[in-house]
Amino acid sequence: MDIALFGFGCVGQGLYDALGQSHGFKAGIQKIGVKDRHKPRKIALDHFSFDRHEILGRSDIQAIVELVDNAEDALDIVRTAMQRGLHVVSANKKLLAEHFSTLFQLQQDKGVALLYEGACAGSIPIIRNLEEYYDTETLRSISGIINGSSNYILTRMDKDGLDYHTALAQAQELGFAEIDPWLDVAGFDPKYKLVLLVVHAFGVIFKPEAVLNLGIQNISAFDIEHAALKGQRIKLVAYAAQHGNQLQAYVLPRLVGHESNLVNIDNEYNAVEIEGAFSGKQLLVGKGAGSYPTGAAVLSDVAALSHQYRYEYKKLHQNIAANGHGLHELHTDFTLRLYIRYTHETELALLDIKETIEQYTSPRAKYLIAEVGFASLYALQGKENKLFVAVV
Ligand SMILES: NC(=O)c1ccc[n+]([C@@H]2O[C@H](COP(=O)([O-])OP(=O)(O)OC[C@H]3O[C@@H](n4cnc5c(N)ncnc54)[C@H](OP(=O)(O)O)[C@@H]3O)[C@@H](O)[C@H]2O)c1
């Protein structure tokens, strides 16, 4: 198998090392596409090219691996490669979630594979499990911790008493965070992954903008202490579940107790819980970010390509046969019980509070436990909002 690699950063170098040390599988990297001509490289410069069109025009490659940090460039690289009949492996969840319908259609039209295990929960083999093992089972829900840097921040705040900004800086230093950490801490990154999981778990395509994501960017030490007093911890949880003919899907912080499988998932670890109608609950745990865990998932995809593996999207094809497009409405007409920490009462005006269960005011903080209409939470998305909200 001869391939070209785009991107030689955190994940690209992880893949390079993992491939070099793999005993069972060999692939030749014919060229590595990068951007910065002045950056020092740890391997000889003749491995690199700065011309993506020269690489994509080569006749000696069957596939490309796209590991660049720029979604627009990545879209051009992936689309051009597929149009030229090249198979693609990508770890770029933003690109995949935002352009899913187009990229799905290109796979069908060009007969090429697009694999993206590394885009979802790092080293956890979740997409292929959903495709191959759970393809025949009706799933009730899929949920989990699928953003390594947020989980790292929450763990360090909880266990070491670090403040939010120090914990975030550590996550960035360790290579867990996206270039723009807002994507992680505000819950966009796990939302993109959730969109991909929903395709394979339920056969449904959601546009990312339809899925609610509230993150941990407003969390304080008070919130962590509040959870601890109740014997709970705060985790950022992505959740999708079947409700009749509709699906609920959202990313929200959640107070989890010791009965939850997610309570002891710490640092950059991720966990995905699948609940099947027949199989019951199952949990997959592994490192959700970082050079080698993600590189290992990408390597597994490259090896899968070498024996002609591709996603069959069985559940999606069933839905397309039933409704013509596979797109679905989200179920948003329900209430959630929430912990809401606020500074001024006016901040609560955006929320459709149906019932207040508990109200707390002290010089240090104010919070409510309340039943809130889910649809009103969309108004909290954005940098100007300062509330911290968690599912109780
Ligand atoms: N880091 C993780 O733990 C992790 C986990 C899962 C998925 N991912 C995803 O994996 C992808 C790569 O992430 P990363 O952390 O490896 O990023 P990174 O360390 O910032 O590296 C990005 C690489 O992309 C290259 N690049 C940027 N624009 C390019 C272009 N137009 N043509 C060719 N190369 C270009 C850069 O080139 P230069 O070297 O010249 O700057 C660099 O080598 C992203 O989509 C990310 O979301 C990352």
The ligand as a Tripos MOL2 file, in Angstrom:
@<TRIPOS>MOLECULE
LIG
   48    52     1     0     0
SMALL
NO_CHARGES

@<TRIPOS>ATOM
      1 N1         -4.0360   16.1720   18.4800 N.am      1 LIG1
      2 C1         -4.9210   15.2200   18.7890 C.2       1 LIG1
      3 O1         -4.8680   14.6160   19.8750 O.2       1 LIG1
      4 C2         -5.9980   14.8470   17.8080 C.ar      1 LIG1
      5 C3         -6.8510   13.7800   18.1270 C.ar      1 LIG1
      6 C4         -7.8290   13.3940   17.1950 C.ar      1 LIG1
      7 C5         -7.9430   14.0710   16.0030 C.ar      1 LIG1
      8 N2         -7.1320   15.1230   15.7270 N.ar      1 LIG1
      9 C6         -7.2890   15.7950   14.4230 C.3       1 LIG1
     10 O2         -6.1600   15.4880   13.6180 O.3       1 LIG1
     11 C7         -5.8840   16.5920   12.7530 C.3       1 LIG1
     12 C8         -4.4400   17.0400   12.9510 C.3       1 LIG1
     13 O3         -4.2720   17.4750   14.2860 O.3       1 LIG1
     14 P1         -2.8230   17.7130   14.9160 P.3       1 LIG1
     15 O4         -3.0670   17.8520   16.3800 O.co2     1 LIG1
     16 O5         -1.8940   16.6950   14.4160 O.co2     1 LIG1
     17 O6         -2.4620   19.1370   14.2900 O.3       1 LIG1
     18 P2         -1.0370   19.8880   14.3160 P.3       1 LIG1
     19 O7         -0.1420   19.2760   15.3210 O.co2     1 LIG1
     20 O8         -1.3330   21.3280   14.4150 O.co2     1 LIG1
     21 O9         -0.4290   19.6010   12.8630 O.3       1 LIG1
     22 C9         -1.0780   20.0470   11.7200 C.3       1 LIG1
     23 C10        -0.2540   19.7290   10.4960 C.3       1 LIG1
     24 O10        -1.0220   20.1380    9.3620 O.3       1 LIG1
     25 C11        -0.1320   20.7550    8.4500 C.3       1 LIG1
     26 N3         -0.8900   21.6130    7.5370 N.ar      1 LIG1
     27 C12        -1.6690   22.6810    7.8020 C.ar      1 LIG1
     28 N4         -2.2120   23.1760    6.6630 N.ar      1 LIG1
     29 C13        -1.7420   22.3880    5.6690 C.ar      1 LIG1
     30 C14        -1.9200   22.3820    4.2570 C.ar      1 LIG1
     31 N5         -2.6870   23.2710    3.6400 N.pl3     1 LIG1
     32 N6         -1.2670   21.4420    3.5350 N.ar      1 LIG1
     33 C15        -0.4810   20.5220    4.1300 C.ar      1 LIG1
     34 N7         -0.2800   20.4720    5.4700 N.ar      1 LIG1
     35 C16        -0.9010   21.4010    6.2210 C.ar      1 LIG1
     36 C17         0.8470   21.4890    9.3180 C.3       1 LIG1
     37 O11         1.9800   21.7940    8.5180 O.3       1 LIG1
     38 P3          3.3250   22.4320    9.1330 P.3       1 LIG1
     39 O12         4.0120   21.2710    9.8310 O.co2     1 LIG1
     40 O13         4.0630   22.8910    7.9650 O.co2     1 LIG1
     41 O14         2.8830   23.4950   10.0760 O.co2     1 LIG1
     42 C18         1.0970   20.4560   10.4170 C.3       1 LIG1
     43 O15         2.0840   19.5360   10.0420 O.3       1 LIG1
     44 C19        -6.9200   17.6730   13.0940 C.3       1 LIG1
     45 O16        -8.0030   17.5470   12.2300 O.3       1 LIG1
     46 C20        -7.3740   17.2930   14.5110 C.3       1 LIG1
     47 O17        -8.6890   17.7250   14.7740 O.3       1 LIG1
     48 C21        -6.1530   15.5170   16.6020 C.ar      1 LIG1
@<TRIPOS>BOND
     1     1     2 1
     2     2     3 2
     3     2     4 1
     4     4     5 ar
     5     4    48 ar
     6     5     6 ar
     7     6     7 ar
     8     7     8 ar
     9     8     9 1
    10     8    48 ar
    11     9    10 1
    12     9    46 1
    13    10    11 1
    14    11    12 1
    15    11    44 1
    16    12    13 1
    17    13    14 1
    18    14    15 2
    19    14    16 1
    20    14    17 1
    21    17    18 1
    22    18    19 2
    23    18    20 1
    24    18    21 1
    25    21    22 1
    26    22    23 1
    27    23    24 1
    28    23    42 1
    29    24    25 1
    30    25    26 1
    31    25    36 1
    32    26    27 ar
    33    26    35 ar
    34    27    28 ar
    35    28    29 ar
    36    29    30 ar
    37    29    35 ar
    38    30    31 1
    39    30    32 ar
    40    32    33 ar
    41    33    34 ar
    42    34    35 ar
    43    36    37 1
    44    36    42 1
    45    37    38 1
    46    38    39 2
    47    38    40 1
    48    38    41 1
    49    42    43 1
    50    44    45 1
    51    44    46 1
    52    46    47 1
@<TRIPOS>SUBSTRUCTURE
     1 LIG1         1 GROUP 0 **** ****
